[in-house]
């Protein structure tokens, strides 16, 4: 049945579901009744059908985690396993609250990264918009003056003239080219090898690359820490962490870690082989956690540490990118202004009596 509709829950909606279900169960409301209440609160028809399906499964004696596993794309392996452990240990309400808190942390973390990247994108769009308006609307009004002059136009002016003519008469070609590139990029992103290359490039971008690394390390450490703390075996935890990672480079490394652990290798030793993705301090801390038998707390400590570092990086990013973007915007607008002013200046120089 779940193939006939496509339920979708954002991270925020998943957190609300877990939090409300936890409160209802803690208040003594039976699980089946709690699921029925939540399904009535859902506005989406597809999500309501999903919750109705889950309610029927629970009514027929199926575990909640087992029913949720029919909707893995909606809830994810991480949430399903936390709920499964809660049902097994009789701490479902506590585990649901814990899950809601962790999903909220993940949502806030994603918002920090997106917020840090929105500002430079807005500045770039503004610079291109201002330059485009000057090129398309201002420059053509001055064009008759330039063409009436019997002087050789400077290279910068000729370049701007070509660009202005192209944008004025062949703007549709530019739109078609951009649409074609967007479609081509979307099709190529379906190829795993191409996506892997893009994800690797993202991690190598100056300034922004380290931001992405910290983001993926926070998610990896927090997922492993919570799962191990919830008594999920480390082999299963690494598989879940790999499946929940959105970066194919880190997903591949976590899959390799799973194989290394299967062969009897330590986690720290595997991470030490790739210091570009896993800093030395991470491997050293994990080695201490493995030796002391306190691996889950070590992972959670590292998650908090890298989240603090991510906070600092997002704050620094604005202070670093802002002057760079302003200089770039100034150069772009300055290029257009100089291209317009230079020929006028040369003509006035020729008009001056000697």
C-alpha positions, -999 to 999 in steps of 0.1 A, spaced: 0 0 0 28 24 8 38 23 -29 6 40 -39 13 72 -20 43 91 -10 43 102 27 69 129 36 79 141 70 105 169 74 130 167 103 108 191 122 77 170 116 95 138 127 106 156 159 71 167 166 58 132 160 83 117 184 77 144 210 39 142 209 39 104 209 63 104 239 41 128 259 9 107 251 26 75 262 40 91 293 5 104 302 -8 68 301 -25 69 267 -22 34 250 1 33 220 -28 25 195 -49 54 208 -19 77 207 -12 69 170 -49 75 162 -48 109 178 -17 118 159 -32 106 126 -62 129 131 -38 159 136 -21 153 103 -32 176 74 -14 157 46 -36 130 31 -6 108 24 8 111 59 -27 104 74 -29 71 53 6 62 66 -4 67 102 -36 47 96 -15 19 82 8 20 112 -22 20 136 -36 -11 119 -2 -28 122 0 -21 159 -36 -31 164 -27 -65 148 1 -70 173 30 -57 153 58 -37 170 59 0 162 94 -1 149 85 -30 126 56 -11 112 77 21 108 103 0 88 77 -2 60 83 36 56 121 37 59 124 66 35 101 87 56 115 79 91 150 67 84 170 39 100 182 60 129 147 68 142 135 32 136 163 17 156 160 41 185 123 32 187 131 -5 184 155 -3 213 129 16 234 102 -11 227 127 -39 236 138 -23 268 104 -9 279 116 27 277 97 38 246 85 71 260 121 81 271 136 70 238 110 89 218 118 121 238 155 115 232 149 110 195 129 142 193 157 161 210 183 147 187 162 155 156 158 190 168 196 193 172 200 180 137 175 205 123 192 234 140 225 222 128 213 222 92 198 256 96 231 270 108 249 257 77 222 269 53 221 303 71 258 307 67 256 300 30 225 321 22 242 355 28 270 352 2 245 338 -23 222 368 -18 251 392 -23 262 374 -54 227 375 -69 224 412 -60 258 420 -77 248 401 -109 213 418 -109 228 453 -106 254 445 -133 228 430 -156 205 461 -152 234 484 -160 244 464 -190 209 458 -205 192 492 -197 218 518 -190 245 509 -216 221 507 -246 210 543 -240 246 554 -243 252 532 -273 241 557 -300 267 582 -286 295 556 -289 285 545 -324 283 581 -337 319 588 -326 347 580 -350 371 567 -324 384 533 -316 366 521 -285 387 506 -257 388 468 -253 367 469 -220 340 490 -238 339 466 -268 336 436 -244 307 453 -226 292 462 -260 292 426 -271 277 415 -238 250 441 -240 241 431 -275 240 395 -266 218 400 -235 195 424 -254 189 403 -285 198 367 -275 188 366 -238 166 335 -246 198 316 -256 212 323 -222 181 311 -205 180 279 -226 217 273 -219 211 277 -182 181 254 -183 201 229 -203 230 229 -178 205 225 -149 189 195 -166 223 180 -175 236 185 -139 204 169 -125 208 139 -148 245 135 -140 238 137 -102 219 104 -107 252 88 -115 268 77 -83 304 83 -96 296 119 -105 278 126 -72 308 111 -54 331 135 -72 309 165 -65 307 156 -28 345 152 -27 349 187 -43 325 202 -17 348 190 10 378 207 -7 363 242 -13 384 267 7 366 280 39 333 263 30 349 228 28 358 228 65 323 239 74 309 209 55 334 185 72 324 196 107 287 192 97 292 156 86 314 148 116 288 161 140 261 140 124 284 109 122 295 112 159 261 120 172 245 91 153 271 66 164 271 79 200 233 77 204 230 42 188 259 27 208 245 43 240 211 27 231 228 -7 231 229 -10 193 259 -31 183 287 -10 167 285 -30 135 249 -22 131 255 14 142 281 20 115 257 7 89 230 30 101 254 59 102 265 52 67 229 50 54 220 83 71 251 102 58 242 125 29 278 128 18 289 98 -4 326 103 6 318 98 43 293 71 36 320 51 18 344 56 47 318 44 72 311 14 50 348 7 49 348 11 87 321 -15 90 343 -40 70 374 -31 91 355 -38 124 343 -71 109 380 -80 103 388 -71 140 403 -37 135 398 -8 159 377 22 149 405 47 158 430 28 137 407 30 107 402 68 111 439 73 114 443 61 79 424 91 65 433 123 84 419 145 56 384 134 66 389 125 102 412 148 122 439 133 144 422 145 176 390 125 166 410 93 162 429 99 195 397 106 215 380 75 200 411 54 208 407 65 245 370 57 244 377 22 230 403 15 257 382 28 286 349 12 273 333 46 272 329 48 234 293 62 233 301 92 256 333 98 236 313 100 203 287 124 219 315 146 233 331 148 199 297 157 184 293 186 208 329 197 202 326 198 164 292 215 167 308 243 188 335 245 161 308 247 135 292 276 154 325 295 153 330 288 117 296 300 107 302 332 126 336 336 109 323 328 75 302 360 73 331 382 84 354 365 58 330 363 29 314 398 33 345 418 23 354 394 -5 319 396 -19 318 434 -16 352 437 -33 340 414 -61 308 434 -65 328 466 -66 351 453 -93 321 441 -114 303 474 -111 336 493 -115 343 474 -147 310 485 -162 314 521 -150 350 523 -164 339 508 -197 313 535 -201 333 564 -188 366 557 -207 354 564 -243 336 595 -231 367 607 -215 388 600 -246 363 620 -268 364 650 -245 402 649 -245 401 651 -283 376 680 -282 398 701 -260 418 727 -279 455 723 -279 
